[in-house]
Amino acid sequence: MKPLYRLFPLLFACASLPAFALGEAGQARLHQLQERWAEIHYQLPEKQRETAFAALAGEAGKALADEPKAAELHIWRGIILSTWAGAKGGLGALDLVKQAKAELEQALALDPAALDGSAYTSLGSLYYQVPGWPLGFGDDAQAELLLKKALALNPDGIDPNYFYGDFLRRQKRYPEARAALEKALAAPDRPDRASADAGRRAEIRRLLAEVKENME
């Protein structure tokens, strides 16, 4: 049985509907969710994160109530729920990751390409981090399939390369993991995501050090 690892911070073939254009107000709310997530995940003391993520999930829910067809908001509610699960830990987090999975699947049904395929990235990360049957839905083969779909849409992105590198590391495929993580580290900065990029690069460097140590 796999442990429930800390999850970050977004499948089956779905028929995609026409993409919903997120309005200016929705874009502002999305940016607020992204910034608060990075602040909680990378700056807040660990013992305060569970409560903070619970509150942020509520804010994401309110945003979705106003724009339920916005794939971007479904993605970010899924990301928030999954990182809340990581902060909570244990079997009590399984319900949260199942909710996150549902949000990400809904995002894929609405627009698989939203946010450069972030739903594939986040869903793939869930599949390799949660326990498998009978407790959860974890499945390494499905995880790799989803992560490769994410990379097909965003081959140079920091997140798809990071999560694929982490997956490969856990599979002990160290040379491949090193290549993916080095590509993640070299990814271009994202507009208005400086805090998230800084935190992610710190995580990448830690994983790279571990991978290189295992290759020696």
Secondary structure, 3 states (H helix, E strand, C coil): CCCCCCCCCCCCCCCCCCCCCCCHHHHHHHHHHHHHHHHHHHHCCHHHHHHHHHHHHHHHHHHHHHCCCCHHHHHHHHHHHHHHHHHHCCHHHHHHHHHHHHHHHHHHHHCCCHHHHHHHHHHHHHHHHCCCCCCCCCCHHHHHHHHHHHHHHCCCCHHHHHHHHHHHHHCCCHHHHHHHHHHHHCCCCCCCCHHHHHHHHHHHHHHHHHHHHHHC
